[in-house]
Amino acid sequence: MVYAQVLAGLLLLLVGGDIFVRGAVGIARRLAISPLLIGLTLVGFGTSLPELVASLEAARVGSPGVAVGNVVGSNIANILLILGLSALIAPIAVAPGSLRRDGPVLIATGLLTIGVCWFGRIDRWWGLLLLVLLLAYMAHAYLSERRHQDAQTRLHRAEADEVKPLAVAPWPMLALTLSGLAGIVLGAGLLVDGAIALARAFAVSETVIGLTIVAIGTSLPELATSVIAALRRHGDVALGNVVGSNIFNLLGILGATALFRPIPVPAQIAQFDNWVMLAATVLFIVFAATKATLERWEGGVLLAAYAAYVALLLAPSIVAGGGFALAPA
């Protein structure tokens, strides 16, 4: 039953996330909202909504390892797994201008997260600060891109164009969008509860489960969007989706979760996983800056790094019992 619960949660997150994003983009277009604003806000927010709901649910039930691990693990998976897989499908061309602007922001948010988590607790005032920084970044990005029609502007418009709106009338579209949101909420609840049950059953820490199963599950919308973009040879959209999502995760999701309920930060995340996230970010930027392309072999390196990271997380449990040891009843 627990496995079925986790699988049902994953399926609801994937389907609900897809319906919500397509419905929200369709409504925004009918309201004549610019493609630039849609790409900058709705697409990034929509694909990160599963992470937000899952972290809020984990905070509500008192599981900080899942709440924080979901965000950090999602960012690691976005870079090493999703970008690695996308680059393996087709090399990704990188616009130097967008990398110059968003690369430092991505590193700065990673360093800020390390600093915030180092205190062992993310209080409400930290959460508020993170949300204010996110709003400031989005406002700056939108205003600067309206003034200067550069590669980043074209990228955000391409992100909006990549999403195919639901082909229905306005009211059914609104109903389907709300049903997608409901699917995300229900799926996140099933996934978090099932993941916590798995952690207890197999003597694996909730933090590790949050960094792996929950993080990958909530990253499914980004995975689907990026892989489809890569198959269409729109690798720049896959890259922009991941970069925007990672910034939103650290500032928006950690911020909103801490504002909802202050979160204790597990020592493992503060001392190890945050640094893995920063190292993955730096590695990705170095690869992307070289020849302004993320090549197939570099995608292979990113995927291998992710496999090694997950193996390192699970190794203590495997070694302890010659396999996953069932926790005593």
Phi, psi and chi 1 to 4 in degrees:
 res  aa     phi    psi   chi1   chi2   chi3   chi4
   1 MET       -  -37.4  -72.4  -59.3  -64.3      -
   2 VAL   -64.9  -43.0  173.7      -      -      -
   3 TYR   -61.9  -42.2  -66.2  117.8      -      -
   4 ALA   -63.2  -37.1      -      -      -      -
   5 GLN   -64.4  -44.5 -177.9  177.9   -9.6      -
   6 VAL   -64.6  -45.0  170.5      -      -      -
   7 LEU   -63.6  -39.7  -71.9  173.5      -      -
   8 ALA   -64.6  -39.7      -      -      -      -
   9 GLY   -62.6  -43.3      -      -      -      -
  10 LEU   -62.0  -44.2  -67.1  172.9      -      -
  11 LEU   -64.3  -43.0 -176.6   61.0      -      -
  12 LEU   -64.8  -38.0  -78.6  169.5      -      -
  13 LEU   -63.7  -43.6  -75.4  177.0      -      -
  14 LEU   -67.3  -51.0 -178.6   59.3      -      -
  15 VAL   -69.6  -46.3  175.5      -      -      -
  16 GLY   -62.1  -40.1      -      -      -      -
  17 GLY   -64.2  -41.8      -      -      -      -
  18 ASP   -64.1  -46.4  178.6   63.5      -      -
  19 ILE   -64.7  -41.1  -68.5  173.9      -      -
  20 PHE   -63.8  -46.9  176.1   81.2      -      -
  21 VAL   -64.1  -46.4  171.1      -      -      -
  22 ARG   -65.1  -38.5  -68.1  174.5   61.8 -164.9
  23 GLY   -68.2  -43.9      -      -      -      -
  24 ALA   -64.6  -40.4      -      -      -      -
  25 VAL   -66.0  -39.9  169.2      -      -      -
  26 GLY   -62.1  -43.3      -      -      -      -
  27 ILE   -64.3  -42.4  -68.7  170.1      -      -
  28 ALA   -62.1  -39.4      -      -      -      -
  29 ARG   -67.4  -38.6  -72.6 -178.2  179.1  174.5
  30 ARG   -66.1  -26.5  -72.3  179.4 -179.3  -87.3
  31 LEU   -87.4    6.6  -65.3  174.7      -      -
  32 ALA    62.6   32.2      -      -      -      -
  33 ILE   -76.0  139.7  -64.9  174.5      -      -
  34 SER   -65.6  146.0   72.8      -      -      -
  35 PRO   -56.8  -34.1  -24.6   33.9      -      -
  36 LEU   -59.3  -48.7  169.4   59.1      -      -
  37 LEU   -68.2  -36.9 -168.4   56.5      -      -
  38 ILE   -62.0  -48.1  -68.7  172.6      -      -
  39 GLY   -65.2  -36.2      -      -      -      -
  40 LEU   -75.5  -31.9 -174.1   61.7      -      -
  41 THR  -115.4  -62.8   57.2      -      -      -
  42 LEU   -63.0  -43.8  -84.7 -179.9      -      -
  43 VAL   -66.1  -47.6  175.8      -      -      -
  44 GLY   -64.0  -44.0      -      -      -      -
  45 PHE   -66.4  -42.9  171.0   74.4      -      -
  46 GLY   -63.0  -44.1      -      -      -      -
  47 THR   -72.7  -20.0   54.6      -      -      -
  48 SER   -95.0   -3.6  -68.2      -      -      -
  49 LEU   -60.2  -39.4 -168.8   57.0      -      -
  50 PRO   -58.8  -40.2  -27.4   36.4      -      -
  51 GLU   -61.4  -41.1  -76.0   97.5  -28.2      -
  52 LEU   -62.9  -50.4  174.3   61.0      -      -
  53 VAL   -64.5  -41.3  177.3      -      -      -
  54 ALA   -65.0  -41.9      -      -      -      -
  55 SER   -68.3  -38.7  -73.8      -      -      -
  56 LEU   -63.7  -41.8  -71.5  173.5      -      -
  57 GLU   -64.7  -42.4  173.2   64.7   14.8      -
  58 ALA   -64.5  -39.9      -      -      -      -
  59 ALA   -64.8  -38.1      -      -      -      -
  60 ARG   -63.5  -40.4 -174.4 -172.3   68.7   80.6
  61 VAL   -88.6    4.7  -60.0      -      -      -
  62 GLY    78.5   41.0      -      -      -      -
  63 SER  -123.0   78.5 -177.8      -      -      -
  64 PRO   -63.6  -29.4   23.2  -33.7      -      -
  65 GLY   -62.2  -37.5      -      -      -      -
  66 VAL   -75.1  -40.9  174.0      -      -      -
  67 ALA   -62.1  -48.2      -      -      -      -
  68 VAL   -83.0  -39.5 -177.7      -      -      -
  69 GLY   -61.4  -34.0      -      -      -      -
  70 ASN   -59.9  -44.1  170.3   44.0      -      -
  71 VAL   -69.2  -51.7  173.4      -      -      -
  72 VAL   -65.3  -44.1  175.1      -      -      -
  73 GLY   -64.1  -36.1      -      -      -      -
  74 SER   -63.8  -41.9  -70.5      -      -      -
  75 ASN   -65.4  -39.5  -85.0   25.0      -      -
  76 ILE   -64.9  -44.5  -65.7  170.9      -      -
  77 ALA   -64.9  -38.4      -      -      -      -
  78 ASN   -57.8  -42.7  -77.6  -10.3      -      -
  79 ILE   -81.0  -55.1  -67.8  173.9      -      -
  80 LEU   -76.6  -42.7  -61.5 -178.3      -      -
  81 LEU   -85.4  -55.5  174.1   62.0      -      -
  82 ILE   -73.3  -49.5  -65.5  175.9      -      -
  83 LEU   -66.6  -37.0  -89.4 -174.0      -      -
  84 GLY   -60.4  -47.0      -      -      -      -
  85 LEU   -65.3  -41.1 -176.1   58.7      -      -
  86 SER   -63.0  -42.6  -61.0      -      -      -
  87 ALA   -68.9  -30.8      -      -      -      -
  88 LEU   -68.4  -33.8 -150.4   57.2      -      -
  89 ILE   -69.1  -46.4  -67.2  171.3      -      -
  90 ALA  -157.6  134.1      -      -      -      -
  91 PRO   -53.9  142.5  -25.4   34.5      -      -
  92 ILE  -105.4  118.6  -60.5  173.7      -      -
  93 ALA   -74.6  136.8      -      -      -      -
  94 VAL  -114.9  127.2  180.0      -      -      -
  95 ALA   -78.7  115.2      -      -      -      -
  96 PRO   -55.5  -35.8  -23.3   33.4      -      -
  97 GLY   -62.8  -43.5      -      -      -      -
  98 SER   -68.5  -35.7   62.7      -      -      -
  99 LEU   -67.7  -36.8 -167.5   63.6      -      -
 100 ARG   -64.9  -33.3  -82.3 -164.9  -60.6  -90.8
 101 ARG   -84.6  -50.3 -169.2 -167.0   76.1 -176.8
 102 ASP   -88.2  -21.5  -72.6  -20.0      -      -
 103 GLY   -59.9  -53.3      -      -      -      -
 104 PRO   -61.1  -34.9  -25.5   34.9      -      -
 105 VAL   -64.4  -41.3  173.3      -      -      -
 106 LEU   -63.7  -43.2 -162.4   54.1      -      -
 107 ILE   -67.0  -41.1  -68.4  176.1      -      -
 108 ALA   -63.3  -41.1      -      -      -      -
 109 THR   -67.3  -34.4   54.0      -      -      -
 110 GLY   -64.5  -44.4      -      -      -      -
 111 LEU   -65.1  -39.3  -71.0  170.6      -      -
 112 LEU   -62.7  -42.0  178.5   60.8      -      -
 113 THR   -62.2  -42.1  -57.8      -      -      -
 114 ILE   -59.5  -44.3  -71.3  172.6      -      -
 115 GLY   -64.9  -42.9      -      -      -      -
 116 VAL   -65.0  -44.0  169.9      -      -      -
 117 CYS   -72.4  -22.5  -69.2      -      -      -
 118 TRP   -62.5  -25.0 -161.6 -104.6      -      -
 119 PHE   -77.7   -7.4  -66.1   99.8      -      -
 120 GLY    85.8    1.2      -      -      -      -
 121 ARG  -162.6  136.6  178.3 -177.6  171.5   89.9
 122 ILE  -106.5  105.1  -52.5  177.6      -      -
 123 ASP   -82.8  173.2  -71.1  -48.3      -      -
 124 ARG   -62.4  -36.9  -77.9 -167.1  171.3   94.1
 125 TRP   -69.2  -31.4   69.3  -88.7      -      -
 126 TRP   -65.9  -42.0  -88.3  118.5      -      -
 127 GLY   -59.8  -43.1      -      -      -      -
 128 LEU   -63.1  -41.9 -179.9   60.4      -      -
 129 LEU   -61.8  -43.7  175.2   61.7      -      -
 130 LEU   -61.3  -41.4  -66.7  175.2      -      -
 131 LEU   -66.6  -39.7  -72.4  172.9      -      -
 132 VAL   -62.8  -42.1  168.3      -      -      -
 133 LEU   -63.6  -37.7  -71.2  174.0      -      -
 134 LEU   -63.8  -46.5  175.3   63.4      -      -
 135 LEU   -61.7  -40.6  -68.3  174.8      -      -
 136 ALA   -63.7  -42.7      -      -      -      -
 137 TYR   -62.6  -45.8  162.6   74.6      -      -
 138 MET   -66.5  -39.6  -67.6  176.0   66.6      -
 139 ALA   -64.5  -44.3      -      -      -      -
 140 HIS   -62.3  -44.0  168.1   71.8      -      -
 141 ALA   -63.3  -44.6      -      -      -      -
 142 TYR   -65.1  -46.3  177.5   67.1      -      -
 143 LEU   -66.3  -41.8  -67.3  174.0      -      -
 144 SER   -67.2  -36.2   65.6      -      -      -
 145 GLU   -75.5  -26.6  -70.6  178.0   25.2      -
 146 ARG   -69.5  -36.0  -81.5 -168.3   61.8 -173.3
 147 ARG   -76.7  -37.8  -72.2 -166.5  -60.8  -95.2
 148 HIS  -122.6  112.3  -52.5  -70.7      -      -
 149 GLN   -80.4   80.9  -57.0  -65.2  -53.0      -
 150 ASP  -105.2 -169.2   55.9   10.2      -      -
 151 ALA   -62.9  -34.2      -      -      -      -
 152 GLN   -67.4  -37.2 -168.6   68.6    3.2      -
 153 THR   -61.1  -46.4  -50.9      -      -      -
 154 ARG   -63.5  -34.0  -67.1 -169.3  -66.1  -86.4
 155 LEU   -65.9  -45.5  174.6   59.0      -      -
 156 HIS   -66.5  -34.5  -77.3  129.4      -      -
 157 ARG   -68.1  -37.4  -74.1  176.6  173.6  160.4
 158 ALA   -66.1  -35.6      -      -      -      -
 159 GLU   -60.9  -41.2  -72.9  174.8   -7.2      -
 160 ALA   -67.3  -40.3      -      -      -      -
 161 ASP   -68.4  -26.7  -67.9  -22.1      -      -
 162 GLU   -67.9  -26.6 -163.1   72.6   20.5      -
 163 VAL   -84.4  123.2  177.1      -      -      -
 164 LYS   -92.0  112.1  -55.6  -55.5  177.1 -172.2
 165 PRO   -62.9  157.3  -16.1   28.7      -      -
 166 LEU   -64.2  131.7  -61.1  173.0      -      -
 167 ALA   -89.5   67.5      -      -      -      -
 168 VAL  -138.7  171.1  -66.2      -      -      -
 169 ALA   -69.3  164.1      -      -      -      -
 170 PRO   -55.2  -49.7  -27.0   33.9      -      -
 171 TRP   -67.4  -45.6  -74.0  111.4      -      -
 172 PRO   -60.0  -34.1  -26.1   35.4      -      -
 173 MET   -63.4  -42.2 -175.8 -178.3  -66.0      -
 174 LEU   -63.0  -42.7  177.6   59.2      -      -
 175 ALA   -62.9  -42.9      -      -      -      -
 176 LEU   -66.5  -38.7  -76.2  170.6      -      -
 177 THR   -60.7  -44.4  -56.7      -      -      -
 178 LEU   -66.3  -35.2  -67.5  175.7      -      -
 179 SER   -67.9  -35.0   70.8      -      -      -
 180 GLY   -62.8  -42.3      -      -      -      -
 181 LEU   -62.3  -42.4  177.0   59.1      -      -
 182 ALA   -62.9  -38.6      -      -      -      -
 183 GLY   -63.1  -39.7      -      -      -      -
 184 ILE   -63.5  -45.8  -68.7  171.8      -      -
 185 VAL   -62.5  -47.3  172.0      -      -      -
 186 LEU   -65.7  -43.8  178.8   58.3      -      -
 187 GLY   -62.9  -41.1      -      -      -      -
 188 ALA   -63.7  -40.8      -      -      -      -
 189 GLY   -62.5  -45.2      -      -      -      -
 190 LEU   -63.1  -42.9  -70.9  172.9      -      -
 191 LEU   -65.5  -45.9  177.4   60.7      -      -
 192 VAL   -64.6  -47.9  168.8      -      -      -
 193 ASP   -63.0  -42.9  -68.8  -15.5      -      -
 194 GLY   -66.5  -39.0      -      -      -      -
 195 ALA   -65.6  -40.9      -      -      -      -
 196 ILE   -63.8  -40.7  -68.4  172.2      -      -
 197 ALA   -63.4  -40.7      -      -      -      -
 198 LEU   -63.4  -41.3  -78.3  178.3      -      -
 199 ALA   -59.6  -42.7      -      -      -      -
 200 ARG   -70.6  -36.5  -68.4  171.5  179.7  168.3
 201 ALA   -70.5  -36.9      -      -      -      -
 202 PHE  -105.2   14.7  -72.6   94.7      -      -
 203 ALA    56.4   35.6      -      -      -      -
 204 VAL  -107.5  140.6  179.9      -      -      -
 205 SER   -65.4  149.1   74.4      -      -      -
 206 GLU   -61.0  -30.8  -69.2 -178.7   10.0      -
 207 THR   -61.9  -45.8  -61.3      -      -      -
 208 VAL   -63.8  -41.2  170.0      -      -      -
 209 ILE   -62.3  -41.0  -68.2  -65.6      -      -
 210 GLY   -63.7  -38.1      -      -      -      -
 211 LEU   -74.3  -19.2  -72.2  161.4      -      -
 212 THR  -115.5  -79.4   53.1      -      -      -
 213 ILE   -61.7  -49.7  -66.6  176.1      -      -
 214 VAL   -67.4  -42.7  177.7      -      -      -
 215 ALA   -62.5  -45.1      -      -      -      -
 216 ILE   -66.3  -41.2  -66.7  172.8      -      -
 217 GLY   -61.2  -44.8      -      -      -      -
 218 THR   -76.0  -14.2   55.4      -      -      -
 219 SER   -89.7    1.5  -66.4      -      -      -
 220 LEU   -57.1  -41.0  -74.7  176.5      -      -
 221 PRO   -60.6  -41.6  -27.1   37.0      -      -
 222 GLU   -64.4  -38.8  -74.2   98.3  -23.4      -
 223 LEU   -62.7  -47.4  177.3   60.5      -      -
 224 ALA   -62.6  -46.7      -      -      -      -
 225 THR   -61.4  -44.1  -59.5      -      -      -
 226 SER   -71.4  -40.6  -62.7      -      -      -
 227 VAL   -66.2  -42.6  167.7      -      -      -
 228 ILE   -62.3  -42.3  -69.5  170.9      -      -
 229 ALA   -62.4  -41.0      -      -      -      -
 230 ALA   -65.7  -40.7      -      -      -      -
 231 LEU   -63.4  -31.1  -71.5  170.9      -      -
 232 ARG   -85.7    6.2  -67.5  173.5  177.2  168.3
 233 ARG    63.2   31.8  -62.4  -58.8 -170.8  -93.6
 234 HIS  -108.7   56.3  -61.7  164.0      -      -
 235 GLY   -62.0  -29.6      -      -      -      -
 236 ASP   -63.5  -32.1   54.8  -22.4      -      -
 237 VAL   -68.4  -40.6  173.5      -      -      -
 238 ALA   -60.5  -43.5      -      -      -      -
 239 LEU   -66.2  -45.8 -172.3  145.2      -      -
 240 GLY   -62.6  -36.4      -      -      -      -
 241 ASN   -62.5  -42.9  176.8   50.1      -      -
 242 VAL   -70.2  -45.0  165.1      -      -      -
 243 VAL   -61.8  -48.3  170.3      -      -      -
 244 GLY   -62.9  -40.4      -      -      -      -
 245 SER   -64.7  -40.8  177.9      -      -      -
 246 ASN   -65.5  -40.3  -82.5   20.8      -      -
 247 ILE   -64.2  -43.9  -66.9  171.9      -      -
 248 PHE   -63.8  -40.1 -172.9   88.2      -      -
 249 ASN   -59.0  -49.5  -74.3   -9.6      -      -
 250 LEU   -71.0  -41.8  -65.4 -179.4      -      -
 251 LEU   -86.9  -45.5  -62.4 -179.5      -      -
 252 GLY   -81.0  -48.6      -      -      -      -
 253 ILE   -76.4  -46.4  -65.3  174.6      -      -
 254 LEU   -61.5  -39.8  -87.6 -174.2      -      -
 255 GLY   -63.9  -48.8      -      -      -      -
 256 ALA   -65.8  -38.4      -      -      -      -
 257 THR   -66.5  -43.4  -54.9      -      -      -
 258 ALA   -67.5  -33.7      -      -      -      -
 259 LEU   -68.2  -35.9 -159.1   59.9      -      -
 260 PHE   -68.7  -45.3  168.2   69.4      -      -
 261 ARG  -158.3  122.5  178.4  168.8  -66.6  176.5
 262 PRO   -51.9  139.2  -26.4   34.9      -      -
 263 ILE  -117.4  124.5  -21.0  169.3      -      -
 264 PRO   -68.0  140.2  -12.0   25.9      -      -
 265 VAL  -101.5  120.1  179.0      -      -      -
 266 PRO   -56.9  141.2  -24.5   34.4      -      -
 267 ALA   -59.3  -35.7      -      -      -      -
 268 GLN   -59.2  -42.6  174.2 -173.4  -31.4      -
 269 ILE   -68.0  -44.2  -68.3  177.5      -      -
 270 ALA   -64.2  -37.1      -      -      -      -
 271 GLN   -96.0  -18.7  -63.0  169.3    9.2      -
 272 PHE  -130.0  -60.5  175.9   68.3      -      -
 273 ASP   -66.3  -35.2  -60.0  -74.2      -      -
 274 ASN   -60.4  -36.5  -81.9  -16.9      -      -
 275 TRP   -72.6  -33.6  -65.1   98.3      -      -
 276 VAL   -63.2  -42.3  172.4      -      -      -
 277 MET   -60.1  -44.0  177.9 -179.3   66.6      -
 278 LEU   -66.1  -42.6 -177.6   63.7      -      -
 279 ALA   -63.1  -40.4      -      -      -      -
 280 ALA   -63.4  -39.4      -      -      -      -
 281 THR   -63.7  -46.3  -57.7      -      -      -
 282 VAL   -63.8  -43.3  172.0      -      -      -
 283 LEU   -60.7  -44.2  179.1   63.2      -      -
 284 PHE   -61.2  -44.6  145.2   64.8      -      -
 285 ILE   -64.8  -40.0  -69.1  174.9      -      -
 286 VAL   -62.4  -46.4  169.7      -      -      -
 287 PHE   -60.7  -45.5  -80.8  170.9      -      -
 288 ALA   -67.3  -33.1      -      -      -      -
 289 ALA   -75.5  -22.8      -      -      -      -
 290 THR   -76.4  115.6  -52.8      -      -      -
 291 LYS    60.7   14.8  -60.5  179.9 -178.6  177.9
 292 ALA    53.1   34.3      -      -      -      -
 293 THR  -146.7  139.7  -54.7      -      -      -
 294 LEU   -98.9  105.2 -163.0   59.4      -      -
 295 GLU   -87.5  169.5  -61.5  180.0   -7.8      -
 296 ARG   -60.5  -44.7  -81.1 -165.0  172.6   93.3
 297 TRP   -65.3  -31.7   72.3  -93.6      -      -
 298 GLU   -69.4  -37.0  -67.1  168.9  -32.1      -
 299 GLY   -60.9  -39.3      -      -      -      -
 300 GLY   -62.5  -39.3      -      -      -      -
 301 VAL   -63.8  -42.7  170.1      -      -      -
 302 LEU   -62.1  -43.6  -65.4  178.4      -      -
 303 LEU   -64.3  -42.2  -79.6  173.9      -      -
 304 ALA   -63.0  -38.8      -      -      -      -
 305 ALA   -63.8  -37.7      -      -      -      -
 306 TYR   -68.5  -41.5 -171.4   69.2      -      -
 307 ALA   -60.9  -41.4      -      -      -      -
 308 ALA   -65.6  -39.5      -      -      -      -
 309 TYR   -63.9  -47.1  167.9   67.8      -      -
 310 VAL   -64.2  -41.0  172.4      -      -      -
 311 ALA   -61.2  -39.4      -      -      -      -
 312 LEU   -65.4  -37.1 -168.3   60.2      -      -
 313 LEU   -66.5  -40.7  -72.9  179.9      -      -
 314 LEU   -87.1  -15.8  -61.8  177.6      -      -
 315 ALA   -55.9  -44.5      -      -      -      -
 316 PRO   -58.2  -40.2  -26.4   35.8      -      -
 317 SER   -68.8  -37.4  -61.6      -      -      -
 318 ILE   -69.4  -45.1  -63.7  173.3      -      -
 319 VAL   -65.0  -37.0  171.4      -      -      -
 320 ALA   -60.9  -35.8      -      -      -      -
 321 GLY  -127.2   16.3      -      -      -      -
 322 GLY    63.1   29.3      -      -      -      -
 323 GLY   143.5 -178.4      -      -      -      -
 324 PHE   -73.1  116.8  -73.1  114.8      -      -
 325 ALA   -83.8  130.5      -      -      -      -
 326 LEU   -70.0  133.2  -77.3  173.8      -      -
 327 ALA   -68.9  147.6      -      -      -      -
 328 PRO   -63.4  147.3   21.9  -31.3      -      -
 329 ALA   -69.8      -      -      -      -      -
